[in-house]
Amino acid sequence: MNLLYISFWSVNSGLSKATVLPVIQYLLKNDIAKSIILLTPESRNGTAQLEYTKELSWVPVYFANEKQLSSGWRLLMKMFFATLRALFVKRKEIDLIWARASIAGGVAAIAAKLFRKPFGVESFEPHARYMTESGAWKNGGIKHRLQNWLEKVQMKNAWRLVTVSTAYQTYLINEKKIGVAKVYNIPCCADFDLFRFDMIARDKLRGELQIADREKVGIYVGKFGDIYYDQVFFAFLERAFKQEFIDRMIFLSPMPEHVHARIMEHAIPQEKCTIKEVAHEEIYTYLSAADVGFCPVKESPAKRYCSPIKTAEYFACGLPVIISRGIGDDSTFVNRFKIGRSIDFKTHSIEINDVQALMEIKRLDIISLSREYRSVRIKFNSYKNLFGVSQS
């Protein structure tokens, strides 16, 4: 099977390295796909690179600058026409259009109709609901209405849909009456070989950052805004420092200036914070140096359908996780196995003893418990069933 794979994330972005490229590598390595053409949006000012192989072709869709990459309409239209061009040139070779997430899935759905090709969408989520419930989009606005319509087209016409939570898989089957064989569930997974707890890296990095053994270190990886709390989370951290349930904080974010501004606004001690943007391959060293990971997703009804990649990476490094309530399968998972806490970031204050108890959990126990739940090595086996490949 030859795939045209559409992603709306730069090939060098953390999301691509964490979610897109591992899937592509798995599909090719296991002979599920014979060849893959990957389309990604890229800035002409960027340094994005991807090693070509006989099986993998990369088609970068260039934009003038990073600002254009964040322009929803420009991104949507340019990726749509790039998809049509790729299909026109390679239409005899491409057997299936495959998309990552429901925005790219909308492009795949229309292009598939025009070229009479089957299509599938992984990481399929109710993005229109996420954005409106989070306040990023106006409910009933043109963005919401268009994305909502595109998601319905995907539900109706997709050859396969892959959700990231069991709740959304169940919803699609029961409420939308989509065939059971058509809907699969694969959460956003981490590579437990790449993301691992490294005691040597922990000691080295804590020494470099002058973090004492007794100090409790929190960490956050990712952006702020959209589906994640911004001001709410920094207000929470301000309380956390005052109550001394954490002593230090590490932010690994592509928004360092934003983090610096928020720290000043919320009287969070700047000297107690490390703010960096690091390569995806280096993140595990910082997770090893930390003691607890935060996942402050904005609470809303549709968030029970999501699966943040950061929680999988926290788990893979043996970190207990403090996460918002009702987030995908993760909130239930951390509470059930007592390897974290599901809280309301708007109001909750955590007792020092409560956090200390989390930090006393053996990291290897967290890794062992979560491996079955969020490891690529285990969960990616579902792709063999999905594509109808024999597992013998």
ABEGO torsion letter per residue (X at the ends): XBBBBBBABBAABAAAAAAAAAAAAAAAAAGABABBBBBBBBBAABABBBBBBAABBBBBBBBABAAAAABAAAAAAAAAAAAAAAAAAAAAABABBBBBEAAAAAAAAAAAAAAGBBBBBBGBBBAAAAAAAAGABBBGBAAAAAAAAAAAAAAAABABBBBABAAAAAAAAAAAGBBAAABBBBBBBBBAAABBBBAAAAAAAAAAAGBBAABBBBBBBEBBEEABBBAAAAAAAAAAAAAGABABBBBBBABAAAAAAAAAAAGBBAAABBBBBBBAAAAAAAAAABABBBBBBBBBAAAAABBBAAAAAAAAAGBBBBBBBGBEAAAAAAAAAGAEBBBBAAABBBBAAAAAAAAABBAAAAAAAAAAAABAAAAAAAAAAAAGBBAX
